[in-house]
């Protein structure tokens, strides 16, 4: 009886170590993913700012003659 109890304790301790190792690995993966998400969010913000500046420059540099509204002549 005592030998079976001792073996069960050893098995439970081994399983606990496996679970803790898997938890540590998952925590590391999550930390890496969180950093990657943060970098992507920053990159998206920078790209959107760059795009907005480029669109603003294109709007300001456009030819006023070509962007003027069409006129209608009345006879």
N, CA, C and O atoms as CSV, one atom per row, in Angstrom:
chain,resi,resn,atom,element,x,y,z
A,1,UNK,N,N,0.829,-1.205,0.000
A,1,UNK,CA,C,0.000,0.000,0.000
A,1,UNK,C,C,0.865,1.258,0.000
A,1,UNK,O,O,0.626,2.191,-0.767
A,2,UNK,N,N,1.869,1.268,0.869
A,2,UNK,CA,C,2.713,2.442,0.970
A,2,UNK,C,C,3.540,2.646,-0.298
A,2,UNK,O,O,3.792,3.782,-0.698
A,3,UNK,N,N,3.959,1.561,-0.926
A,3,UNK,CA,C,4.710,1.670,-2.171
A,3,UNK,C,C,3.842,2.288,-3.269
A,3,UNK,O,O,4.324,3.123,-4.034
A,4,UNK,N,N,2.576,1.892,-3.357
A,4,UNK,CA,C,1.654,2.445,-4.356
A,4,UNK,C,C,1.426,3.934,-4.092
A,4,UNK,O,O,1.361,4.733,-5.026
A,5,UNK,N,N,1.304,4.300,-2.808
A,5,UNK,CA,C,1.115,5.702,-2.442
A,5,UNK,C,C,2.347,6.518,-2.832
A,5,UNK,O,O,2.235,7.616,-3.377
A,6,UNK,N,N,3.516,5.964,-2.543
A,6,UNK,CA,C,4.772,6.640,-2.879
A,6,UNK,C,C,4.890,6.817,-4.395
A,6,UNK,O,O,5.297,7.881,-4.863
A,7,UNK,N,N,4.537,5.782,-5.167
A,7,UNK,CA,C,4.599,5.877,-6.627
A,7,UNK,C,C,3.605,6.911,-7.150
A,7,UNK,O,O,3.907,7.651,-8.086
A,8,UNK,N,N,2.411,6.959,-6.538
A,8,UNK,CA,C,1.413,7.953,-6.954
A,8,UNK,C,C,1.933,9.358,-6.692
A,8,UNK,O,O,1.733,10.243,-7.524
A,9,UNK,N,N,2.586,9.589,-5.575
A,9,UNK,CA,C,3.164,10.900,-5.275
A,9,UNK,C,C,4.236,11.269,-6.307
A,9,UNK,O,O,4.297,12.412,-6.760
A,10,UNK,N,N,5.066,10.314,-6.670
A,10,UNK,CA,C,6.104,10.557,-7.686
A,10,UNK,C,C,5.457,10.910,-9.018
A,10,UNK,O,O,5.891,11.848,-9.687
A,11,UNK,N,N,4.422,10.169,-9.411
A,11,UNK,CA,C,3.724,10.442,-10.675
A,11,UNK,C,C,3.061,11.821,-10.665
A,11,UNK,O,O,3.114,12.551,-11.655
A,12,UNK,N,N,2.442,12.166,-9.544
A,12,UNK,CA,C,1.797,13.471,-9.441
A,12,UNK,C,C,2.818,14.606,-9.494
A,12,UNK,O,O,2.575,15.640,-10.117
A,13,UNK,N,N,3.956,14.408,-8.839
A,13,UNK,CA,C,5.008,15.419,-8.868
A,13,UNK,C,C,5.546,15.597,-10.291
A,13,UNK,O,O,5.799,16.721,-10.723
A,14,UNK,N,N,5.720,14.492,-11.015
A,14,UNK,CA,C,6.181,14.555,-12.398
A,14,UNK,C,C,5.163,15.302,-13.260
A,14,UNK,O,O,5.529,16.145,-14.079
A,15,UNK,N,N,3.894,14.985,-13.067
A,15,UNK,CA,C,2.835,15.654,-13.845
A,15,UNK,C,C,2.779,17.148,-13.515
A,15,UNK,O,O,2.599,17.978,-14.405
A,16,UNK,N,N,2.934,17.481,-12.237
A,16,UNK,CA,C,2.952,18.878,-11.826
A,16,UNK,C,C,4.102,19.621,-12.505
A,16,UNK,O,O,3.914,20.744,-12.974
A,17,UNK,N,N,5.276,19.018,-12.565
A,17,UNK,CA,C,6.425,19.636,-13.230
A,17,UNK,C,C,6.153,19.826,-14.725
A,17,UNK,O,O,6.518,20.854,-15.296
A,18,UNK,N,N,5.515,18.840,-15.355
A,18,UNK,CA,C,5.172,18.966,-16.778
A,18,UNK,C,C,4.213,20.138,-17.004
A,18,UNK,O,O,4.385,20.918,-17.941
A,19,UNK,N,N,3.218,20.252,-16.149
A,19,UNK,CA,C,2.238,21.336,-16.273
A,19,UNK,C,C,2.905,22.687,-16.046
A,19,UNK,O,O,2.631,23.644,-16.770
A,20,UNK,N,N,3.784,22.770,-15.040
A,20,UNK,CA,C,4.484,24.027,-14.780
A,20,UNK,C,C,5.391,24.396,-15.952
A,20,UNK,O,O,5.474,25.569,-16.314
A,21,UNK,N,N,6.067,23.426,-16.547
A,21,UNK,CA,C,6.917,23.690,-17.709
A,21,UNK,C,C,6.086,24.183,-18.890
A,21,UNK,O,O,6.466,25.133,-19.573
A,22,UNK,N,N,4.950,23.529,-19.124
A,22,UNK,CA,C,4.067,23.954,-20.216
A,22,UNK,C,C,3.535,25.363,-19.952
A,22,UNK,O,O,3.408,26.165,-20.877
A,23,UNK,N,N,3.226,25.660,-18.701
A,23,UNK,CA,C,2.735,26.990,-18.333
A,23,UNK,C,C,3.820,28.040,-18.567
A,23,UNK,O,O,3.531,29.118,-19.087
A,24,UNK,N,N,5.053,27.741,-18.190
A,24,UNK,CA,C,6.162,28.670,-18.415
A,24,UNK,C,C,6.363,28.919,-19.911
A,24,UNK,O,O,6.570,30.057,-20.333
A,25,UNK,N,N,6.301,27.855,-20.704
A,25,UNK,CA,C,6.460,28.002,-22.157
A,25,UNK,C,C,5.327,28.850,-22.735
A,25,UNK,O,O,5.564,29.698,-23.596
A,26,UNK,N,N,4.108,28.626,-22.271
A,26,UNK,CA,C,2.967,29.411,-22.752
A,26,UNK,C,C,3.118,30.872,-22.350
A,26,UNK,O,O,2.782,31.765,-23.129
A,27,UNK,N,N,3.613,31.125,-21.156
A,27,UNK,CA,C,3.822,32.497,-20.683
A,27,UNK,C,C,4.858,33.213,-21.558
A,27,UNK,O,O,4.685,34.383,-21.901
A,28,UNK,N,N,5.927,32.508,-21.912
A,28,UNK,CA,C,6.962,33.087,-22.774
A,28,UNK,C,C,6.393,33.382,-24.159
A,28,UNK,O,O,6.633,34.452,-24.718
A,29,UNK,N,N,5.629,32.422,-24.719
A,29,UNK,CA,C,5.009,32.641,-26.029
A,29,UNK,C,C,4.077,33.846,-25.989
A,29,UNK,O,O,4.070,34.661,-26.911
A,30,UNK,N,N,3.290,33.960,-24.920
A,30,UNK,CA,C,2.357,35.080,-24.795
A,30,UNK,C,C,3.111,36.399,-24.716
A,30,UNK,O,O,2.706,37.376,-25.346
A,31,UNK,N,N,4.193,36.445,-23.962
A,31,UNK,CA,C,4.980,37.669,-23.851
A,31,UNK,C,C,5.547,38.068,-25.211
A,31,UNK,O,O,5.534,39.245,-25.571
A,32,UNK,N,N,6.046,37.084,-25.968
A,32,UNK,CA,C,6.574,37.367,-27.311
A,32,UNK,C,C,5.472,37.873,-28.238
A,32,UNK,O,O,5.675,38.822,-28.995
A,33,UNK,N,N,4.301,37.232,-28.174
A,33,UNK,CA,C,3.180,37.657,-29.011
A,33,UNK,C,C,2.707,39.060,-28.637
A,33,UNK,O,O,2.381,39.860,-29.514
A,34,UNK,N,N,2.670,39.358,-27.345
A,34,UNK,CA,C,2.275,40.694,-26.906
A,34,UNK,C,C,3.236,41.745,-27.447
A,34,UNK,O,O,2.811,42.814,-27.886
A,35,UNK,N,N,4.550,41.435,-27.414
A,35,UNK,CA,C,5.534,42.381,-27.953
A,35,UNK,C,C,5.362,42.539,-29.463
A,35,UNK,O,O,5.453,43.648,-29.990
A,36,UNK,N,N,5.114,41.426,-30.155
A,36,UNK,CA,C,4.923,41.497,-31.608
A,36,UNK,C,C,3.683,42.320,-31.945
A,36,UNK,O,O,3.701,43.111,-32.887
A,37,UNK,N,N,2.621,42.141,-31.190
A,37,UNK,CA,C,1.392,42.919,-31.415
A,37,UNK,C,C,1.659,44.399,-31.177
A,37,UNK,O,O,1.200,45.243,-31.945
A,38,UNK,N,N,2.400,44.721,-30.116
A,38,UNK,CA,C,2.703,46.115,-29.821
A,38,UNK,C,C,3.526,46.730,-30.963
A,38,UNK,O,O,3.260,47.857,-31.382
A,39,UNK,N,N,4.511,46.000,-31.458
A,39,UNK,CA,C,5.320,46.500,-32.575
A,39,UNK,C,C,4.463,46.717,-33.816
A,39,UNK,O,O,4.624,47.719,-34.513
A,40,UNK,N,N,3.555,45.790,-34.099
A,40,UNK,CA,C,2.686,45.935,-35.263
A,40,UNK,C,C,1.742,47.124,-35.117
A,40,UNK,O,O,1.468,47.822,-36.094
A,41,UNK,N,N,1.249,47.357,-33.920
A,41,UNK,CA,C,0.373,48.513,-33.701
A,41,UNK,C,C,1.134,49.818,-33.924
A,41,UNK,O,O,0.614,50.752,-34.533
A,42,UNK,N,N,2.368,49.873,-33.425
A,42,UNK,CA,C,3.195,51.074,-33.634
A,42,UNK,C,C,3.466,51.254,-35.117
A,42,UNK,O,O,3.362,52.361,-35.646
A,43,UNK,N,N,3.817,50.153,-35.791
A,43,UNK,CA,C,4.088,50.231,-37.231
A,43,UNK,C,C,2.854,50.693,-37.993
A,43,UNK,O,O,2.959,51.513,-38.905
A,44,UNK,N,N,1.686,50.174,-37.627
A,44,UNK,CA,C,0.448,50.595,-38.289
A,44,UNK,C,C,0.211,52.088,-38.094
A,44,UNK,O,O,-0.155,52.791,-39.036
A,45,UNK,N,N,0.419,52.570,-36.873
A,45,UNK,CA,C,0.240,53.993,-36.597
A,45,UNK,C,C,1.194,54.835,-37.436
A,45,UNK,O,O,0.792,55.846,-38.013
A,46,UNK,N,N,2.451,54.422,-37.504
A,46,UNK,CA,C,3.429,55.168,-38.299
A,46,UNK,C,C,3.066,55.153,-39.782
A,46,UNK,O,O,3.183,56.172,-40.463
A,47,UNK,N,N,2.627,54.003,-40.278
A,47,UNK,CA,C,2.245,53.915,-41.685
A,47,UNK,C,C,1.019,54.773,-41.991
A,47,UNK,O,O,0.951,55.414,-43.040
A,48,UNK,N,N,0.059,54.781,-41.080
A,48,UNK,CA,C,-1.125,55.612,-41.285
A,48,UNK,C,C,-0.761,57.095,-41.263
A,48,UNK,O,O,-1.299,57.881,-42.042
A,49,UNK,N,N,0.155,57.477,-40.368
A,49,UNK,CA,C,0.599,58.870,-40.338
A,49,UNK,C,C,1.327,59.217,-41.638
A,49,UNK,O,O,1.117,60.288,-42.207
A,50,UNK,N,N,2.166,58.321,-42.092
A,50,UNK,CA,C,2.900,58.543,-43.342
A,50,UNK,C,C,1.926,58.659,-44.519
A,50,UNK,O,O,2.082,59.525,-45.380
A,51,UNK,N,N,0.938,57.794,-44.544
A,51,UNK,CA,C,-0.066,57.830,-45.605
A,51,UNK,C,C,-0.850,59.140,-45.569
A,51,UNK,O,O,-1.117,59.736,-46.612
A,52,UNK,N,N,-1.216,59.584,-44.371
A,52,UNK,CA,C,-1.955,60.836,-44.243
A,52,UNK,C,C,-1.117,62.012,-44.732
A,52,UNK,O,O,-1.632,62.905,-45.406
A,53,UNK,N,N,0.162,62.017,-44.397
A,53,UNK,CA,C,1.037,63.091,-44.871
A,53,UNK,C,C,1.164,63.053,-46.387
A,53,UNK,O,O,1.128,64.090,-47.050
A,54,UNK,N,N,1.311,61.848,-46.929
A,54,UNK,CA,C,1.446,61.713,-48.380
A,54,UNK,C,C,0.173,62.180,-49.077
A,54,UNK,O,O,0.246,62.860,-50.101
A,55,UNK,N,N,-0.977,61.832,-48.544
A,55,UNK,CA,C,-2.236,62.266,-49.136
A,55,UNK,C,C,-2.395,63.773,-49.018
A,55,UNK,O,O,-2.902,64.416,-49.937
A,56,UNK,N,N,-1.970,64.339,-47.904
A,56,UNK,CA,C,-2.055,65.789,-47.714
A,56,UNK,C,C,-1.137,66.494,-48.700
A,56,UNK,O,O,-1.511,67.510,-49.284
A,57,UNK,N,N,0.071,65.955,-48.887
A,57,UNK,CA,C,0.988,66.549,-49.855
A,57,UNK,C,C,0.424,66.446,-51.267
A,57,UNK,O,O,0.517,67.402,-52.037
A,58,UNK,N,N,-0.152,65.318,-51.614
A,58,UNK,CA,C,-0.742,65.151,-52.940
A,58,UNK,C,C,-1.904,66.112,-53.142
A,58,UNK,O,O,-2.072,66.656,-54.234
A,59,UNK,N,N,-2.697,66.326,-52.122
A,59,UNK,CA,C,-3.827,67.240,-52.226
A,59,UNK,C,C,-3.336,68.679,-52.401
A,59,UNK,O,O,-3.857,69.427,-53.229
A,60,UNK,N,N,-2.334,69.053,-51.617
A,60,UNK,CA,C,-1.814,70.424,-51.688
A,60,UNK,C,C,-1.027,70.672,-52.975
A,60,UNK,O,O,-0.994,71.801,-53.463
A,61,UNK,N,N,-0.405,69.655,-53.522
A,61,UNK,CA,C,0.406,69.811,-54.726
A,61,UNK,C,C,-0.402,69.656,-56.009
A,61,UNK,O,O,0.144,69.813,-57.101
A,62,UNK,N,N,-1.672,69.355,-55.896
A,62,UNK,CA,C,-2.463,69.127,-57.106
A,62,UNK,C,C,-2.645,70.439,-57.860
A,62,UNK,O,O,-2.615,71.518,-57.269
A,63,UNK,N,N,-2.832,70.332,-59.155
A,63,UNK,CA,C,-2.987,71.492,-60.041
A,63,UNK,C,C,-4.343,72.146,-59.780
A,63,UNK,O,O,-5.374,71.491,-59.929
A,64,UNK,N,N,-4.364,73.419,-59.395
A,64,UNK,CA,C,-5.652,74.065,-59.106
A,64,UNK,C,C,-6.561,74.132,-60.332
A,64,UNK,O,O,-7.785,74.125,-60.198
A,65,UNK,N,N,-5.972,74.195,-61.515
A,65,UNK,CA,C,-6.794,74.242,-62.736
A,65,UNK,C,C,-7.570,72.949,-62.912
A,65,UNK,O,O,-8.749,72.965,-63.266
A,66,UNK,N,N,-6.906,71.833,-62.666
A,66,UNK,CA,C,-7.568,70.546,-62.894
A,66,UNK,C,C,-8.547,70.207,-61.792
A,66,UNK,O,O,-9.466,69.415,-62.006
A,67,UNK,N,N,-8.372,70.791,-60.614
A,67,UNK,CA,C,-9.277,70.456,-59.517
A,67,UNK,C,C,-10.386,71.485,-59.359
A,67,UNK,O,O,-11.233,71.349,-58.477
A,68,UNK,N,N,-10.391,72.498,-60.188
A,68,UNK,CA,C,-11.458,73.496,-60.100
A,68,UNK,C,C,-12.769,72.900,-60.574
A,68,UNK,O,O,-12.790,72.060,-61.474
A,69,UNK,N,N,-13.857,73.333,-59.969
A,69,UNK,CA,C,-15.155,72.771,-60.382
A,69,UNK,C,C,-15.497,73.224,-61.807
A,69,UNK,O,O,-15.127,74.311,-62.250
A,70,UNK,N,N,-16.196,72.371,-62.478
A,70,UNK,CA,C,-16.599,72.681,-63.860
A,70,UNK,C,C,-17.611,73.816,-63.844
A,70,UNK,O,O,-18.461,73.897,-62.958
A,71,UNK,N,N,-17.507,74.678,-64.826
A,71,UNK,CA,C,-18.465,75.805,-64.919
A,71,UNK,C,C,-19.467,75.502,-66.032
A,71,UNK,O,O,-19.160,74.833,-67.018
A,72,UNK,N,N,-20.635,76.005,-65.838
A,72,UNK,CA,C,-21.702,75.803,-66.825
A,72,UNK,C,C,-22.002,77.152,-67.435
A,72,UNK,O,O,-22.276,78.120,-66.725
A,73,UNK,N,N,-21.951,77.211,-68.745
A,73,UNK,CA,C,-22.283,78.478,-69.414
A,73,UNK,C,C,-23.746,78.477,-69.792
A,73,UNK,O,O,-24.267,77.480,-70.292
A,74,UNK,N,N,-24.401,79.580,-69.557
A,74,UNK,CA,C,-25.815,79.712,-69.885
A,74,UNK,C,C,-25.939,80.635,-71.084
A,74,UNK,O,O,-25.374,81.729,-71.064
A,75,UNK,N,N,-26.662,80.234,-72.138
A,75,UNK,CA,C,-26.827,81.035,-73.358
A,75,UNK,C,C,-28.105,81.779,-73.342
A,75,UNK,O,O,-28.408,82.505,-74.290
